[in-house]
Amino acid sequence: MKNLLSRITSDPGICNGKPIIKGMRITVATVLGYMASGESMDNILEAYPILEKEDLLACLEFARKIADKSILSYDLEAS
């Protein structure tokens, strides 16, 4: 399977530099927010027909990579 993370990119001129799905203006945070609220992949794909299942999996992989980093101090309430 192709590297899922190759589907994620960021550009300071698009969505204020937030990580997005390559070629789209859909942020990783938007997709993860839907998933965190309990939306199924099928419902997300229906709402965003431009997305593919691999895009959603790439967002999860991106989140996993970020969560695996050591954080010395981070205020989750500030976000």
PDB file of N, CA, C and O in Angstrom:
ATOM      1  N   MET A   1       0.847  -1.191   0.000  1.00  0.00           N
ATOM      2  CA  MET A   1       0.000   0.000   0.000  1.00  0.00           C
ATOM      3  C   MET A   1       0.887   1.247   0.000  1.00  0.00           C
ATOM      4  O   MET A   1       1.901   1.308   0.696  1.00  0.00           O
ATOM      5  N   LYS A   2       0.493   2.210  -0.774  1.00  0.00           N
ATOM      6  CA  LYS A   2       1.226   3.468  -0.857  1.00  0.00           C
ATOM      7  C   LYS A   2       1.255   4.147   0.517  1.00  0.00           C
ATOM      8  O   LYS A   2       0.313   4.022   1.299  1.00  0.00           O
ATOM      9  N   ASN A   3       2.323   4.852   0.795  1.00  0.00           N
ATOM     10  CA  ASN A   3       2.462   5.554   2.061  1.00  0.00           C
ATOM     11  C   ASN A   3       1.295   6.518   2.266  1.00  0.00           C
ATOM     12  O   ASN A   3       1.152   7.488   1.521  1.00  0.00           O
ATOM     13  N   LEU A   4       0.470   6.259   3.263  1.00  0.00           N
ATOM     14  CA  LEU A   4      -0.709   7.088   3.523  1.00  0.00           C
ATOM     15  C   LEU A   4      -0.345   8.541   3.802  1.00  0.00           C
ATOM     16  O   LEU A   4      -1.078   9.450   3.413  1.00  0.00           O
ATOM     17  N   LEU A   5       0.773   8.764   4.466  1.00  0.00           N
ATOM     18  CA  LEU A   5       1.126  10.132   4.836  1.00  0.00           C
ATOM     19  C   LEU A   5       1.450  11.008   3.627  1.00  0.00           C
ATOM     20  O   LEU A   5       1.493  12.233   3.747  1.00  0.00           O
ATOM     21  N   SER A   6       1.677  10.398   2.470  1.00  0.00           N
ATOM     22  CA  SER A   6       1.913  11.197   1.266  1.00  0.00           C
ATOM     23  C   SER A   6       0.638  11.923   0.836  1.00  0.00           C
ATOM     24  O   SER A   6       0.693  12.814  -0.011  1.00  0.00           O
ATOM     25  N   ARG A   7      -0.493  11.555   1.402  1.00  0.00           N
ATOM     26  CA  ARG A   7      -1.766  12.220   1.107  1.00  0.00           C
ATOM     27  C   ARG A   7      -1.956  13.494   1.939  1.00  0.00           C
ATOM     28  O   ARG A   7      -2.878  14.267   1.679  1.00  0.00           O
ATOM     29  N   ILE A   8      -1.100  13.716   2.925  1.00  0.00           N
ATOM     30  CA  ILE A   8      -1.218  14.871   3.815  1.00  0.00           C
ATOM     31  C   ILE A   8      -0.108  15.862   3.476  1.00  0.00           C
ATOM     32  O   ILE A   8       1.035  15.472   3.240  1.00  0.00           O
ATOM     33  N   THR A   9      -0.455  17.141   3.455  1.00  0.00           N
ATOM     34  CA  THR A   9       0.520  18.184   3.176  1.00  0.00           C
ATOM     35  C   THR A   9       0.128  19.444   3.940  1.00  0.00           C
ATOM     36  O   THR A   9      -0.927  19.497   4.572  1.00  0.00           O
ATOM     37  N   SER A  10       0.981  20.445   3.876  1.00  0.00           N
ATOM     38  CA  SER A  10       0.630  21.758   4.427  1.00  0.00           C
ATOM     39  C   SER A  10       1.321  22.813   3.581  1.00  0.00           C
ATOM     40  O   SER A  10       2.399  22.592   3.029  1.00  0.00           O
ATOM     41  N   ASP A  11       0.677  23.949   3.496  1.00  0.00           N
ATOM     42  CA  ASP A  11       1.170  25.073   2.703  1.00  0.00           C
ATOM     43  C   ASP A  11       0.738  26.326   3.440  1.00  0.00           C
ATOM     44  O   ASP A  11      -0.449  26.491   3.722  1.00  0.00           O
ATOM     45  N   PRO A  12       1.677  27.221   3.762  1.00  0.00           N
ATOM     46  CA  PRO A  12       1.312  28.432   4.506  1.00  0.00           C
ATOM     47  C   PRO A  12       0.193  29.243   3.838  1.00  0.00           C
ATOM     48  O   PRO A  12      -0.506  29.999   4.513  1.00  0.00           O
ATOM     49  N   GLY A  13       0.020  29.092   2.523  1.00  0.00           N
ATOM     50  CA  GLY A  13      -1.001  29.845   1.817  1.00  0.00           C
ATOM     51  C   GLY A  13      -2.357  29.163   1.742  1.00  0.00           C
ATOM     52  O   GLY A  13      -3.306  29.726   1.197  1.00  0.00           O
ATOM     53  N   ILE A  14      -2.455  27.951   2.285  1.00  0.00           N
ATOM     54  CA  ILE A  14      -3.722  27.206   2.257  1.00  0.00           C
ATOM     55  C   ILE A  14      -4.116  26.852   3.681  1.00  0.00           C
ATOM     56  O   ILE A  14      -3.348  26.218   4.405  1.00  0.00           O
ATOM     57  N   CYS A  15      -5.306  27.259   4.077  1.00  0.00           N
ATOM     58  CA  CYS A  15      -5.852  26.951   5.409  1.00  0.00           C
ATOM     59  C   CYS A  15      -4.872  27.329   6.519  1.00  0.00           C
ATOM     60  O   CYS A  15      -4.716  26.606   7.502  1.00  0.00           O
ATOM     61  N   ASN A  16      -4.220  28.472   6.342  1.00  0.00           N
ATOM     62  CA  ASN A  16      -3.271  28.986   7.334  1.00  0.00           C
ATOM     63  C   ASN A  16      -2.159  28.003   7.683  1.00  0.00           C
ATOM     64  O   ASN A  16      -1.641  28.019   8.800  1.00  0.00           O
ATOM     65  N   GLY A  17      -1.796  27.158   6.743  1.00  0.00           N
ATOM     66  CA  GLY A  17      -0.693  26.225   6.966  1.00  0.00           C
ATOM     67  C   GLY A  17      -1.047  24.983   7.741  1.00  0.00           C
ATOM     68  O   GLY A  17      -0.172  24.172   8.046  1.00  0.00           O
ATOM     69  N   LYS A  18      -2.329  24.814   8.069  1.00  0.00           N
ATOM     70  CA  LYS A  18      -2.741  23.607   8.792  1.00  0.00           C
ATOM     71  C   LYS A  18      -2.595  22.394   7.872  1.00  0.00           C
ATOM     72  O   LYS A  18      -2.712  22.524   6.654  1.00  0.00           O
ATOM     73  N   PRO A  19      -2.340  21.218   8.449  1.00  0.00           N
ATOM     74  CA  PRO A  19      -2.254  20.007   7.627  1.00  0.00           C
ATOM     75  C   PRO A  19      -3.589  19.770   6.906  1.00  0.00           C
ATOM     76  O   PRO A  19      -4.662  19.833   7.507  1.00  0.00           O
ATOM     77  N   ILE A  20      -3.487  19.498   5.607  1.00  0.00           N
ATOM     78  CA  ILE A  20      -4.666  19.256   4.778  1.00  0.00           C
ATOM     79  C   ILE A  20      -4.474  17.985   3.969  1.00  0.00           C
ATOM     80  O   ILE A  20      -3.368  17.456   3.862  1.00  0.00           O
ATOM     81  N   ILE A  21      -5.564  17.510   3.409  1.00  0.00           N
ATOM     82  CA  ILE A  21      -5.481  16.416   2.464  1.00  0.00           C
ATOM     83  C   ILE A  21      -5.011  17.006   1.142  1.00  0.00           C
ATOM     84  O   ILE A  21      -5.605  17.958   0.635  1.00  0.00           O
ATOM     85  N   LYS A  22      -3.968  16.452   0.599  1.00  0.00           N
ATOM     86  CA  LYS A  22      -3.296  16.995  -0.589  1.00  0.00           C
ATOM     87  C   LYS A  22      -4.296  17.267  -1.715  1.00  0.00           C
ATOM     88  O   LYS A  22      -5.116  16.418  -2.066  1.00  0.00           O
ATOM     89  N   GLY A  23      -4.199  18.475  -2.268  1.00  0.00           N
ATOM     90  CA  GLY A  23      -5.045  18.867  -3.381  1.00  0.00           C
ATOM     91  C   GLY A  23      -6.422  19.353  -2.989  1.00  0.00           C
ATOM     92  O   GLY A  23      -7.246  19.650  -3.854  1.00  0.00           O
ATOM     93  N   MET A  24      -6.684  19.439  -1.683  1.00  0.00           N
ATOM     94  CA  MET A  24      -8.001  19.849  -1.195  1.00  0.00           C
ATOM     95  C   MET A  24      -7.843  20.907  -0.117  1.00  0.00           C
ATOM     96  O   MET A  24      -6.742  21.140   0.383  1.00  0.00           O
ATOM     97  N   ARG A  25      -8.924  21.530   0.228  1.00  0.00           N
ATOM     98  CA  ARG A  25      -8.931  22.484   1.334  1.00  0.00           C
ATOM     99  C   ARG A  25      -9.709  21.890   2.511  1.00  0.00           C
ATOM    100  O   ARG A  25     -10.483  22.575   3.179  1.00  0.00           O
ATOM    101  N   ILE A  26      -9.482  20.627   2.736  1.00  0.00           N
ATOM    102  CA  ILE A  26     -10.098  19.916   3.861  1.00  0.00           C
ATOM    103  C   ILE A  26      -8.973  19.593   4.831  1.00  0.00           C
ATOM    104  O   ILE A  26      -8.036  18.867   4.501  1.00  0.00           O
ATOM    105  N   THR A  27      -9.086  20.151   6.041  1.00  0.00           N
ATOM    106  CA  THR A  27      -8.014  19.951   7.010  1.00  0.00           C
ATOM    107  C   THR A  27      -8.109  18.576   7.670  1.00  0.00           C
ATOM    108  O   THR A  27      -9.180  17.978   7.774  1.00  0.00           O
ATOM    109  N   VAL A  28      -6.960  18.109   8.103  1.00  0.00           N
ATOM    110  CA  VAL A  28      -6.900  16.870   8.874  1.00  0.00           C
ATOM    111  C   VAL A  28      -7.751  17.025  10.127  1.00  0.00           C
ATOM    112  O   VAL A  28      -8.444  16.092  10.531  1.00  0.00           O
ATOM    113  N   ALA A  29      -7.698  18.203  10.743  1.00  0.00           N
ATOM    114  CA  ALA A  29      -8.475  18.446  11.964  1.00  0.00           C
ATOM    115  C   ALA A  29      -9.974  18.322  11.714  1.00  0.00           C
ATOM    116  O   ALA A  29     -10.704  17.840  12.580  1.00  0.00           O
ATOM    117  N   THR A  30     -10.438  18.745  10.553  1.00  0.00           N
ATOM    118  CA  THR A  30     -11.865  18.614  10.224  1.00  0.00           C
ATOM    119  C   THR A  30     -12.269  17.146  10.183  1.00  0.00           C
ATOM    120  O   THR A  30     -13.274  16.753  10.777  1.00  0.00           O
ATOM    121  N   VAL A  31     -11.490  16.350   9.488  1.00  0.00           N
ATOM    122  CA  VAL A  31     -11.782  14.921   9.371  1.00  0.00           C
ATOM    123  C   VAL A  31     -11.714  14.252  10.746  1.00  0.00           C
ATOM    124  O   VAL A  31     -12.600  13.476  11.107  1.00  0.00           O
ATOM    125  N   LEU A  32     -10.665  14.553  11.507  1.00  0.00           N
ATOM    126  CA  LEU A  32     -10.526  13.948  12.836  1.00  0.00           C
ATOM    127  C   LEU A  32     -11.657  14.384  13.769  1.00  0.00           C
ATOM    128  O   LEU A  32     -12.114  13.609  14.609  1.00  0.00           O
ATOM    129  N   GLY A  33     -12.098  15.625  13.611  1.00  0.00           N
ATOM    130  CA  GLY A  33     -13.220  16.112  14.424  1.00  0.00           C
ATOM    131  C   GLY A  33     -14.484  15.309  14.172  1.00  0.00           C
ATOM    132  O   GLY A  33     -15.195  14.952  15.111  1.00  0.00           O
ATOM    133  N   TYR A  34     -14.765  15.025  12.911  1.00  0.00           N
ATOM    134  CA  TYR A  34     -15.926  14.183  12.591  1.00  0.00           C
ATOM    135  C   TYR A  34     -15.772  12.798  13.197  1.00  0.00           C
ATOM    136  O   TYR A  34     -16.711  12.260  13.783  1.00  0.00           O
ATOM    137  N   MET A  35     -14.587  12.225  13.053  1.00  0.00           N
ATOM    138  CA  MET A  35     -14.359  10.891  13.598  1.00  0.00           C
ATOM    139  C   MET A  35     -14.483  10.882  15.119  1.00  0.00           C
ATOM    140  O   MET A  35     -15.071   9.968  15.697  1.00  0.00           O
ATOM    141  N   ALA A  36     -13.929  11.902  15.758  1.00  0.00           N
ATOM    142  CA  ALA A  36     -13.975  11.986  17.223  1.00  0.00           C
ATOM    143  C   ALA A  36     -15.403  12.134  17.732  1.00  0.00           C
ATOM    144  O   ALA A  36     -15.719  11.708  18.843  1.00  0.00           O
ATOM    145  N   SER A  37     -16.270  12.743  16.912  1.00  0.00           N
ATOM    146  CA  SER A  37     -17.662  12.916  17.343  1.00  0.00           C
ATOM    147  C   SER A  37     -18.509  11.687  17.047  1.00  0.00           C
ATOM    148  O   SER A  37     -19.708  11.670  17.324  1.00  0.00           O
ATOM    149  N   GLY A  38     -17.882  10.659  16.482  1.00  0.00           N
ATOM    150  CA  GLY A  38     -18.579   9.391  16.277  1.00  0.00           C
ATOM    151  C   GLY A  38     -19.081   9.146  14.866  1.00  0.00           C
ATOM    152  O   GLY A  38     -19.738   8.135  14.614  1.00  0.00           O
ATOM    153  N   GLU A  39     -18.784  10.052  13.938  1.00  0.00           N
ATOM    154  CA  GLU A  39     -19.208   9.836  12.553  1.00  0.00           C
ATOM    155  C   GLU A  39     -18.475   8.637  11.957  1.00  0.00           C
ATOM    156  O   GLU A  39     -17.280   8.451  12.184  1.00  0.00           O
ATOM    157  N   SER A  40     -19.190   7.847  11.211  1.00  0.00           N
ATOM    158  CA  SER A  40     -18.568   6.704  10.544  1.00  0.00           C
ATOM    159  C   SER A  40     -17.833   7.172   9.302  1.00  0.00           C
ATOM    160  O   SER A  40     -18.110   8.244   8.765  1.00  0.00           O
ATOM    161  N   MET A  41     -16.899   6.360   8.858  1.00  0.00           N
ATOM    162  CA  MET A  41     -16.181   6.683   7.635  1.00  0.00           C
ATOM    163  C   MET A  41     -17.158   6.799   6.467  1.00  0.00           C
ATOM    164  O   MET A  41     -17.015   7.677   5.617  1.00  0.00           O
ATOM    165  N   ASP A  42     -18.138   5.921   6.429  1.00  0.00           N
ATOM    166  CA  ASP A  42     -19.116   5.959   5.340  1.00  0.00           C
ATOM    167  C   ASP A  42     -19.866   7.288   5.320  1.00  0.00           C
ATOM    168  O   ASP A  42     -20.090   7.853   4.250  1.00  0.00           O
ATOM    169  N   ASN A  43     -20.257   7.793   6.491  1.00  0.00           N
ATOM    170  CA  ASN A  43     -20.967   9.072   6.548  1.00  0.00           C
ATOM    171  C   ASN A  43     -20.071  10.233   6.110  1.00  0.00           C
ATOM    172  O   ASN A  43     -20.525  11.148   5.423  1.00  0.00           O
ATOM    173  N   ILE A  44     -18.815  10.193   6.506  1.00  0.00           N
ATOM    174  CA  ILE A  44     -17.883  11.253   6.112  1.00  0.00           C
ATOM    175  C   ILE A  44     -17.671  11.222   4.603  1.00  0.00           C
ATOM    176  O   ILE A  44     -17.659  12.267   3.953  1.00  0.00           O
ATOM    177  N   LEU A  45     -17.507  10.037   4.050  1.00  0.00           N
ATOM    178  CA  LEU A  45     -17.307   9.907   2.610  1.00  0.00           C
ATOM    179  C   LEU A  45     -18.544  10.347   1.829  1.00  0.00           C
ATOM    180  O   LEU A  45     -18.430  10.878   0.724  1.00  0.00           O
ATOM    181  N   GLU A  46     -19.712  10.128   2.402  1.00  0.00           N
ATOM    182  CA  GLU A  46     -20.950  10.581   1.762  1.00  0.00           C
ATOM    183  C   GLU A  46     -21.048  12.109   1.801  1.00  0.00           C
ATOM    184  O   GLU A  46     -21.478  12.730   0.829  1.00  0.00           O
ATOM    185  N   ALA A  47     -20.652  12.707   2.917  1.00  0.00           N
ATOM    186  CA  ALA A  47     -20.701  14.169   3.058  1.00  0.00           C
ATOM    187  C   ALA A  47     -19.635  14.856   2.206  1.00  0.00           C
ATOM    188  O   ALA A  47     -19.839  15.977   1.743  1.00  0.00           O
ATOM    189  N   TYR A  48     -18.507  14.193   2.000  1.00  0.00           N
ATOM    190  CA  TYR A  48     -17.395  14.730   1.214  1.00  0.00           C
ATOM    191  C   TYR A  48     -17.048  13.731   0.112  1.00  0.00           C
ATOM    192  O   TYR A  48     -16.068  12.998   0.236  1.00  0.00           O
ATOM    193  N   PRO A  49     -17.837  13.691  -0.964  1.00  0.00           N
ATOM    194  CA  PRO A  49     -17.602  12.677  -2.003  1.00  0.00           C
ATOM    195  C   PRO A  49     -16.248  12.787  -2.699  1.00  0.00           C
ATOM    196  O   PRO A  49     -15.821  11.852  -3.377  1.00  0.00           O
ATOM    197  N   ILE A  50     -15.578  13.912  -2.537  1.00  0.00           N
ATOM    198  CA  ILE A  50     -14.241  14.077  -3.130  1.00  0.00           C
ATOM    199  C   ILE A  50     -13.191  13.251  -2.380  1.00  0.00           C
ATOM    200  O   ILE A  50     -12.130  12.948  -2.925  1.00  0.00           O
ATOM    201  N   LEU A  51     -13.490  12.891  -1.134  1.00  0.00           N
ATOM    202  CA  LEU A  51     -12.550  12.112  -0.323  1.00  0.00           C
ATOM    203  C   LEU A  51     -12.612  10.629  -0.665  1.00  0.00           C
ATOM    204  O   LEU A  51     -13.625  10.123  -1.147  1.00  0.00           O
ATOM    205  N   GLU A  52     -11.510   9.956  -0.404  1.00  0.00           N
ATOM    206  CA  GLU A  52     -11.427   8.506  -0.524  1.00  0.00           C
ATOM    207  C   GLU A  52     -11.134   7.931   0.857  1.00  0.00           C
ATOM    208  O   GLU A  52     -10.641   8.634   1.739  1.00  0.00           O
ATOM    209  N   LYS A  53     -11.435   6.667   1.034  1.00  0.00           N
ATOM    210  CA  LYS A  53     -11.195   6.015   2.322  1.00  0.00           C
ATOM    211  C   LYS A  53      -9.739   6.174   2.750  1.00  0.00           C
ATOM    212  O   LYS A  53      -9.457   6.352   3.935  1.00  0.00           O
ATOM    213  N   GLU A  54      -8.821   6.109   1.799  1.00  0.00           N
ATOM    214  CA  GLU A  54      -7.403   6.239   2.118  1.00  0.00           C
ATOM    215  C   GLU A  54      -7.077   7.619   2.683  1.00  0.00           C
ATOM    216  O   GLU A  54      -6.143   7.752   3.474  1.00  0.00           O
ATOM    217  N   ASP A  55      -7.836   8.656   2.290  1.00  0.00           N
ATOM    218  CA  ASP A  55      -7.639   9.994   2.861  1.00  0.00           C
ATOM    219  C   ASP A  55      -7.974   9.979   4.353  1.00  0.00           C
ATOM    220  O   ASP A  55      -7.265  10.577   5.162  1.00  0.00           O
ATOM    221  N   LEU A  56      -9.054   9.295   4.706  1.00  0.00           N
ATOM    222  CA  LEU A  56      -9.447   9.211   6.120  1.00  0.00           C
ATOM    223  C   LEU A  56      -8.417   8.412   6.910  1.00  0.00           C
ATOM    224  O   LEU A  56      -8.060   8.779   8.029  1.00  0.00           O
ATOM    225  N   LEU A  57      -7.945   7.327   6.325  1.00  0.00           N
ATOM    226  CA  LEU A  57      -6.912   6.529   6.991  1.00  0.00           C
ATOM    227  C   LEU A  57      -5.625   7.335   7.142  1.00  0.00           C
ATOM    228  O   LEU A  57      -4.916   7.193   8.138  1.00  0.00           O
ATOM    229  N   ALA A  58      -5.323   8.176   6.160  1.00  0.00           N
ATOM    230  CA  ALA A  58      -4.132   9.025   6.243  1.00  0.00           C
ATOM    231  C   ALA A  58      -4.252  10.007   7.400  1.00  0.00           C
ATOM    232  O   ALA A  58      -3.267  10.274   8.090  1.00  0.00           O
ATOM    233  N   CYS A  59      -5.449  10.547   7.620  1.00  0.00           N
ATOM    234  CA  CYS A  59      -5.665  11.463   8.744  1.00  0.00           C
ATOM    235  C   CYS A  59      -5.440  10.747  10.069  1.00  0.00           C
ATOM    236  O   CYS A  59      -4.834  11.304  10.985  1.00  0.00           O
ATOM    237  N   LEU A  60      -5.923   9.526  10.171  1.00  0.00           N
ATOM    238  CA  LEU A  60      -5.699   8.745  11.396  1.00  0.00           C
ATOM    239  C   LEU A  60      -4.219   8.440  11.592  1.00  0.00           C
ATOM    240  O   LEU A  60      -3.711   8.520  12.710  1.00  0.00           O
ATOM    241  N   GLU A  61      -3.535   8.095  10.525  1.00  0.00           N
ATOM    242  CA  GLU A  61      -2.099   7.814  10.616  1.00  0.00           C
ATOM    243  C   GLU A  61      -1.328   9.070  11.019  1.00  0.00           C
ATOM    244  O   GLU A  61      -0.394   8.999  11.818  1.00  0.00           O
ATOM    245  N   PHE A  62      -1.719  10.218  10.465  1.00  0.00           N
ATOM    246  CA  PHE A  62      -1.092  11.485  10.825  1.00  0.00           C
ATOM    247  C   PHE A  62      -1.281  11.747  12.328  1.00  0.00           C
ATOM    248  O   PHE A  62      -0.331  12.114  13.020  1.00  0.00           O
ATOM    249  N   ALA A  63      -2.486  11.559  12.817  1.00  0.00           N
ATOM    250  CA  ALA A  63      -2.770  11.774  14.244  1.00  0.00           C
ATOM    251  C   ALA A  63      -1.953  10.802  15.106  1.00  0.00           C
ATOM    252  O   ALA A  63      -1.441  11.177  16.161  1.00  0.00           O
ATOM    253  N   ARG A  64      -1.839   9.564  14.649  1.00  0.00           N
ATOM    254  CA  ARG A  64      -1.053   8.581  15.405  1.00  0.00           C
ATOM    255  C   ARG A  64       0.407   9.005  15.487  1.00  0.00           C
ATOM    256  O   ARG A  64       1.035   8.891  16.540  1.00  0.00           O
ATOM    257  N   LYS A  65       0.943   9.494  14.372  1.00  0.00           N
ATOM    258  CA  LYS A  65       2.342   9.942  14.358  1.00  0.00           C
ATOM    259  C   LYS A  65       2.537  11.130  15.302  1.00  0.00           C
ATOM    260  O   LYS A  65       3.518  11.177  16.044  1.00  0.00           O
ATOM    261  N   ILE A  66       1.622  12.077  15.276  1.00  0.00           N
ATOM    262  CA  ILE A  66       1.716  13.244  16.148  1.00  0.00           C
ATOM    263  C   ILE A  66       1.600  12.824  17.619  1.00  0.00           C
ATOM    264  O   ILE A  66       2.344  13.312  18.469  1.00  0.00           O
ATOM    265  N   ALA A  67       0.667  11.922  17.910  1.00  0.00           N
ATOM    266  CA  ALA A  67       0.446  11.479  19.288  1.00  0.00           C
ATOM    267  C   ALA A  67       1.631  10.694  19.829  1.00  0.00           C
ATOM    268  O   ALA A  67       1.797  10.585  21.044  1.00  0.00           O
ATOM    269  N   ASP A  68       2.446  10.154  18.956  1.00  0.00           N
ATOM    270  CA  ASP A  68       3.590   9.354  19.372  1.00  0.00           C
ATOM    271  C   ASP A  68       4.799  10.218  19.737  1.00  0.00           C
ATOM    272  O   ASP A  68       5.801   9.700  20.230  1.00  0.00           O
ATOM    273  N   LYS A  69       4.715  11.514  19.502  1.00  0.00           N
ATOM    274  CA  LYS A  69       5.824  12.421  19.812  1.00  0.00           C
ATOM    275  C   LYS A  69       5.851  12.728  21.308  1.00  0.00           C
ATOM    276  O   LYS A  69       4.810  12.789  21.962  1.00  0.00           O
ATOM    277  N   SER A  70       7.030  12.916  21.823  1.00  0.00           N
ATOM    278  CA  SER A  70       7.177  13.324  23.213  1.00  0.00           C
ATOM    279  C   SER A  70       6.829  14.803  23.344  1.00  0.00           C
ATOM    280  O   SER A  70       7.317  15.635  22.580  1.00  0.00           O
ATOM    281  N   ILE A  71       5.999  15.114  24.300  1.00  0.00           N
ATOM    282  CA  ILE A  71       5.606  16.498  24.557  1.00  0.00           C
ATOM    283  C   ILE A  71       5.965  16.810  26.006  1.00  0.00           C
ATOM    284  O   ILE A  71       5.460  16.179  26.935  1.00  0.00           O
ATOM    285  N   LEU A  72       6.844  17.793  26.180  1.00  0.00           N
ATOM    286  CA  LEU A  72       7.254  18.144  27.537  1.00  0.00           C
ATOM    287  C   LEU A  72       6.169  18.917  28.253  1.00  0.00           C
ATOM    288  O   LEU A  72       5.892  18.660  29.425  1.00  0.00           O
ATOM    289  N   SER A  73       5.550  19.864  27.561  1.00  0.00           N
ATOM    290  CA  SER A  73       4.500  20.665  28.183  1.00  0.00           C
ATOM    291  C   SER A  73       3.569  21.151  27.097  1.00  0.00           C
ATOM    292  O   SER A  73       4.003  21.774  26.128  1.00  0.00           O
ATOM    293  N   TYR A  74       2.286  20.868  27.257  1.00  0.00           N
ATOM    294  CA  TYR A  74       1.310  21.284  26.254  1.00  0.00           C
ATOM    295  C   TYR A  74      -0.018  21.503  26.951  1.00  0.00           C
ATOM    296  O   TYR A  74      -0.496  20.640  27.687  1.00  0.00           O
ATOM    297  N   ASP A  75      -0.611  22.671  26.711  1.00  0.00           N
ATOM    298  CA  ASP A  75      -1.885  22.987  27.329  1.00  0.00           C
ATOM    299  C   ASP A  75      -3.008  22.634  26.371  1.00  0.00           C
ATOM    300  O   ASP A  75      -3.301  23.402  25.454  1.00  0.00           O
ATOM    301  N   LEU A  76      -3.640  21.487  26.567  1.00  0.00           N
ATOM    302  CA  LEU A  76      -4.712  21.045  25.674  1.00  0.00           C
ATOM    303  C   LEU A  76      -5.935  21.953  25.740  1.00  0.00           C
ATOM    304  O   LEU A  76      -6.701  22.017  24.779  1.00  0.00           O
ATOM    305  N   GLU A  77      -6.130  22.651  26.845  1.00  0.00           N
ATOM    306  CA  GLU A  77      -7.269  23.548  26.983  1.00  0.00           C
ATOM    307  C   GLU A  77      -7.100  24.821  26.167  1.00  0.00           C
ATOM    308  O   GLU A  77      -8.092  25.489  25.878  1.00  0.00           O
ATOM    309  N   ALA A  78      -5.890  25.174  25.790  1.00  0.00           N
ATOM    310  CA  ALA A  78      -5.632  26.406  25.062  1.00  0.00           C
ATOM    311  C   ALA A  78      -6.008  26.276  23.588  1.00  0.00           C
ATOM    312  O   ALA A  78      -6.181  27.289  22.909  1.00  0.00           O
ATOM    313  N   SER A  79      -6.136  25.069  23.087  1.00  0.00           N
ATOM    314  CA  SER A  79      -6.414  24.859  21.657  1.00  0.00           C
ATOM    315  C   SER A  79      -7.874  25.064  21.333  1.00  0.00           C
ATOM    316  O   SER A  79      -8.276  24.926  20.178  1.00  0.00           O
TER     317      SER A  79
END
